[in-house]
Every structure is written in structure tokens, then in C-alpha cells.
Amino acid sequence: MIRFLLLFLLTTSLFSASVENFRWINGDSYLVFLEKKHLPIKSLYYNLDKDDQRLTEEMRAGIHCSLLKDDNENILQLLLPLNDELQIHIYKENDKYKFEAIPIVSSSKTEAFTLKISHSPYYDIIKATGSKKLAEIFVSSFKYSLNFKVDLRKGDTLAMIYDQKYRLGKPFSMPTLKVAMIEMRKKKHFIYLNDDGRFYDEKAHEVEGFLLARPVRGARISSRFTKRRYHPVLKKWKAHLGVDYAARRGTPIVAAGSGKVVYCSRMGSYGKLVKIRHADGYETRYAHMKSFRRGMYRGKRVKKGQTIGYVGSTGRSTGPHLHFELRKHGRAINPLRVVQVTTKKLKGKQKKAFLKLKKNDDESINLHIKNETKFIKKSKPDTVCYFYNGKACE
């Protein structure tokens, strides 16, 4: 049972222990980390139940972690975030280290900025904010509906309103875009985040489906979806109910959409296979994997773009590639037409609620554009947090 945490905002003059912030090193496993920090592996891993052991496999490179030491450099506590909502808390109590999974304490702020295009949306957003995350989320939100290379001009206006989580006074996790506008050829284009979690344009048309275009970034399509294909191994005509992406062995494979893993094991000619169930009756399949990502198992919930495994050549395969399938209610459909398949138009009460949300968003973003809100980089965090008496505070 998760214990209630005591929350303290202290200054160093009141508490002499030091807080060290660090990033999780690429390639480090949880066990390797414990060894490096000279922490007891038995009590902090082998004595844990299987669910907690499985949690430790989800540590990802680049995650910001926090560590508290006493004056003698002994570790008192550790906070190791696993995702946006959960973190590992290791703490010392009665000279023994203990383990628990606890919620991440964070706050959220609505922020906004506007700028004039000088190079490209991606470059200009990074230059103005220093955030690749903001640049990526803006560009990806318009990628199916607009052509920046053809229609964008120097001096055009760009604006964003988004929610940003803060942890320990610093930005944490991906920002959530609420409304964005970009001016192209003197025409303003808007997208709005609706209450259903999807983006829509001014006419209440969905501008991006919940699925990605490619589950392997930068890969070459080596075989397309067809009901008639000459199989290179079986040497006969056979339906190819998916798309093959040729890539180097070990290339990361990402989930094409958010959903629940319903299969994660070997399956005949598919080799190592992952199946993910999505909303609206959709299911994606990822075959011939070299290996699954650590912590991948049946029943796990994954987010769009999250790495689930690595390209391989297991099962019936002539070389390293991903065989990717999309099914709706069990029927295979062409993944390359997924944008048309998943796009919808709001009607009735849903459209009425959206138009009300749109009106409020229009007022907010037009006000920011009028006032030319600039992004202000913060030199210091809003709050300072330390640890106290074996309890984590944030």
C-alpha cells in the first residue's frame, strides 16, 4: 500500500543533506544501476514481487532522476520516474533500504507563445523556446493537413497554447497541445484538441488519425499490402495482408497508436509477434521481431510512439524487416490508407460541444497573437524541493 508522503518546501539552511539530479544512462539496467550505487540488490529487486520487478524494467534513457545524500555521501532516497504518472521510490529506514512505486507529484500550467517564421516551424520553435518537444508536437499535429515546404513564407505567424507539467519546478513530460495556429499565404489554419483527445480543424474534421504513418522511422517499404503476392519463401501466390518495412536488425519499432498489448510471444510464421488493441475496433500487429522491449507483456498499456521491440528476422522471413498489419474487427485493411480510415467528422451534440470549445480557444489564441506573447525562459525553477526524514517531497 502506498504511504502518504509529507510535502515540505525547505531551504538548504534548514536541512544540510544534498540533492543530486541526474539522467538515466542509456544501456543501464535497474540491476546495473543498483550495483553502481552499491545498493542492496536482494532487497531492492530479488525480494520484490513480480509486478514490481517488471516495473524496474521500464527505466528509460534520458529520464531525469533525483537522489538525496547525507553529509557522509550515503544515499538516503531515490526517485526514479517510470512514466508520466508513476515513479520508483527507494528510501532508507532503520538502516535498511525499501522499495515502493508511488505516483509522481506534478503540477500543470497553461502556457502560450507566438512568433514570426524566419526559417521553418521546427527550427524557429526550438530557437525561441529551446524545446524540441514543442517543435515536434507542433509539426506532427499539422503533418497530414498542410505542406510547410510549399505554402509557408518568411514572416508568417505561428502560435501555440499548451499545457506543460512541472516536477520539482522543472518541465516534465511531453506538453499537451490545446490549440495551434499557423498563417500560410495570408490564411490562418487552426487545430484544436477536443475532449475526446483528438485534433480537429475549424470545420470539426479530424486532422490526424490516432495511428502513425510508419512504426519504423526512416525504414524503406519492401512489400505493400496486396491480396495477391508471390511469396519469396513459399514460392507461391499468397495474400500479403500488411506492409513490410525493411530496416537494420535492432532498429526500434514503435506502437502505431495507443492501446493495450493483447499478445506478446512467438506465433508460427510471424516469429516474435506483438498485437496491440486500439480504440474503435482497431488492432495492429508487429511480426518477425528480433526481441521485445524490456517490460513488454500481455496486458500492458502503451502509448503512440512508444518503443515496443526491435526489427529482426524471426519466423518465416528472408531478412530483417517488420511485417506490420492493421485490422478492424478482425479484418485486415491497408495500413497505408490509415489516415482516410480513421479520420472522422463530428456531428450533432459532439459538434455542438466542440464548437463551444473552439470559440473559447479562438478567443484565447487571438488574444495571444494580438499581444504577441513571447516565450520567456526561466532561469530558476518555481519551487525548490528537498527530502526530509525518509520521506519524498516534491
N, C-alpha and C positions, 0 to 999 in steps of 0.2 A: 504494500500500500504506500502510495506516495505521501511523504510527510509534507506538512505545510512549511513553507520557507519564511524565515524572518527577513524582512526587507529593510536595509539600512543604507543611507547615503552618508558616508563618513568622509573625513579628510585624513590625510596621512599624518597629521599632527595628533590625531586621536588613536590611530592604530598603526603600528610600526611594520606589520607584515607587508610584503611587496607583491604586487600583481604583475604577472608577465603574460602578455598576449602574443600568440604565435599562430602560424598557419600549419595545417596538417601537411606533411611532406608526401609528395607523390611517390607511390610504391610502398609506403609504410602500412603494415597491417596493425591492428589493435595490439596483437601479441608482441610484435616488434617494438611498438611504442612503449609498452609496459617494461620490456627488457631495458630499453634505452634509459628510462626514467627510474630504473631499479625499484619498480613497484611489484608487489607480490602477485604472481601470475595465477597461483592456485585460487586465492580468494576472490580475485577480480576477473577471473574467466572460468576456470575449470569447475569451480563450485557453483557457478550460476546455472539457472535452468536454461533449457534450450532456446526459449524465446529471447532471453537476454543475451545469450551467446550469439544468436542470429542478428540481434541489433548491432553488436560490435562490428559486424562485417560491412556495415553501411557507411563507415567513415570514408569521406571523400577528400581528395587532394584539394588544397587551397582553402578549406574551411577555417574560419577564424576561431581559435580556441583560447581559453583563459586558464591560468594556473596561479595558485597562491602559495607562496613560500614564507616560512618564518625567518627569523634573523639568522638561523643556522643553515639556511638553504634547504630545509626539509619541506617536502611537499605536504601542504595541508588540504588542498582541494583542487579539483579539476572540473572544468565544464567543457564538454566535447559535443558540439551540435551535430545531430544526425540529419536533420532536415529543417524545414521552416517552423515546425511545431514541437519537436522533441530533441532532448539532449541527454547525454550520459553525465551523471554527477558522481564523481569519486571524491570521497571525503574521509578524513581521519577522525576516528572516535575511539577514545580509550586505548590509544596506541595501535589501533587496528584500522585498516582501510576497508571501506564499504562501498558498494556499488548500488546505484539506482538510476532508473530512467525517469526524468521529470519534464514537465512542459517548459518550453522556452518562454521567458517573460520578455515581452517586447511591446513597444508602443507603435502606433501608426500615425503618420502625418500626411495630409493632402498638400502637395507641392505643385508648382507650375512655373513655366518659363516660356519665353518666346524669343526667336532670333531671326535674322535675315540670312538667307542662303548665300554662301560665298564659294563653296566647293561642292559638297554633297550633304544630304541629311545626316548620314552616318558620321562623316568626318566633322561636320560643324557641331553636332550634338556632343561628341567626345571633347572637342576643343572648348566648348562653352561650359561643360559640366564635369569633364574628367571621368564620365561614366560610360563604359562600353555597354553595360546592361540597358541603360536608357536608349542608346543608339540602336541596339539590336531589337528591342521591343517595338520601337517606332517603325523601323524599316520593315520588320516582319509583319506588322499589322496592316501595311498597305501593299504588300508584295504581290497579291493576286489581283488587285484592282487598278493600280497605277503604274506608269512607266516613268521612273525618275530620270532615266538616261535621255529620253526623248523630249519630255514635256517640261522639265524643270529648268528655270532660268535664275541666273545670279540676281539676288535682291528679293526673290520670292520669300514669303513669310512662312514660318513654321511655329507651331505652338503645341504644348502638351500640358495636361493636368493628370497627375498620377498620385497614387498612394504609395508611400515608402515606409517600410518597417524599420524601426531602430532598436538595436540591442546594445546595452552598455553605452548608450549615447552615440553609437555609430550606425550608418546604414547597414541593413541586414536583409538578405534575400533579394529576389527579383522584385522590382517595382511593379505595381499593378496599374496599367494604363486605363484611365477612366474616359478621357476624350482627347482626340488629337485632330489638328487641322494643318493642312499644307496647301499653300497657294501655288497653282500651276497655270500659266497662260491667263493670268488675271481671274481665274476661277478658284474658289475655295472648296476643298474636299475635306469632309469630316468623317470620322469614325467614332462610334460610341460603344462603350461597354454596357451591355444590357444586364438585367437582373438574372438572366439565365446563363451568364458567364461567357456569352459570345459577342462578337463585334458586328455592328450593323451600320449601314450608311444612312444618309438623310431620308431615304425612301423606305426605311425599315427592311432593307435587303441585307442578308448576312454577307459580309465581305470576305470572310475566311472560314472555311470548314474547320472541324475540330481535328482533322488529320493533316499531317505534314506531307509534303510532296515526296520526300525521299528519306527512308530510315537509315541510309548510309550516306553521310555527307561527302560530296565530291566523287561518288562512285559512277562508273560507266554502266549503262544499261546493256547487258549482254543478251537478254532474251525478253521479249514482251509477252503480254497476255494474249493468248490466242486459243481458240477451240481446236486448232489443227496445227500441230508442230511435230516435226520429225525428231524423236528423242535420240540424243547422241550416244546414250548408253544402251538403251533397249533396241536401238536400230529399227524403230517402227513409228508410225504416226500416232500421236497421243496429244490430248488436250494439255495445254500449259496454262493452268489457272492461276497465274501470278506473274510477277516481274522479277527477273534475276538482275542483281546488281553485282558486277564484278569488282572486287577490291582486294587489296593485300590481306593475307592471313593476319588476324589480330586486329583489324580495323574495327573501331567501336560501332555497334548497332544501337540505334535509339528507338524508343517507343514512338510509334507514329501518332499516338493520341493517348490521352489519359484514360486509365481503366484498371481492370483487375486481372492479374495473371491467373488463368484457369488451367494452364498446362505448362510444365517446365521439366522436360525429360527427353529421352530418346523415343523416336517413333518411326520404326521401319525405314523406308527410303528417305524420309525427311531428315534423318540423323538427329542431332540435338535440336530440339524444337521448343519455341515459346509461343503460346497462344495468349492473346490479351482480349478481354471482352470490354467493349466500349458502350457508350450510350446509344440509344435508338436502334438496337439490334445488330450493331456492327461488331465484327471480330477480325483481328489481324493475326497473321501467322508469320513466324520468322524461323526459317529452316536452314540446315547444314552448318549450324554454328560450331565454331572451334570450342567455345566454352561459354558458360553463363557468367554474368557478373556476380561477384560475391554478394550473398544476401538475396539472390533471386529465388523465389519459391512460389508454389501454388498458393493462391490466396492473397499474395502481396499486391498492394495498390501502387501503381506507377503513374508518373506524370508525363505529359507530352514532352518529348525531347530527352528524357532520362535514359542513360545507357543501360541496356538490359543484357548485352552479351557481345561476342566478338566474331567477326567473319571467319569461317572455316570451310571445310570440305567433307564433313561427316555425312553418312548416309549415301544415297545414290547421287554422286556428284563427280564431275570431270575436273574440277579445280575450285579454288577458293572463291566463293561468292555467297551472297544472301539471296535465298528464294523467299520473296515477300508476297503474301496473299492478303486480300481483303474480301471478307464475306459479310453478307447481310442476311440474317435469319437462316444461316447455313448455306446460302447460295453464293458462289464465287462471282465477283464483279471485278472490272478492270481498275486497279489502284491508280492508274494514270488519269482516270476520269473522276477522281475522288472529289475534286473541287465542285464539279457540277452535281455530284451525287449528294453531297452534304449541305450545299447551300439552300437556304430556305427564306421565305418571306413571311414576316409577321402579319397576322390578321386579327380582326375582332378585338377582344379585350386585351390581348397581348400587344397589339399595335397601339391601342389607346394608352396603355401604361408606358410603352416605350416612348411615344411622342411627348408625354409629360416629362419623362426623364430627359429627353433630348432638349426640351425647352429650357430646363434648368441648366443643363450643360452648356447650351449655346450662350446663355447669359453670362455664365462664369468665364468661358474661354474668350468671348468677345471683350469682356472687361479686362482680362489679362493682356490681350492683344492691344487694346486701346492704351493701356498704361505701360505697355512694353516691359512686362515683368522680366527681369534678368535673373539668371541663376546665381546665387551667392554661395561661394564655397565657404564652409565653416572651418575655421582654424582649430576650434576646440569642440569636444562633444558637449551636448547639453547637460549631461549629468556625469558624475564620477561615481563609480561603484567599487566597493571593496567587499571582502568577505569577513565574517565575524563569528567567532565561537562555533566553528564547524558547520555553519550554515551558509548557503549561497545567497547572494543578494544581487539584484540587477536593477 
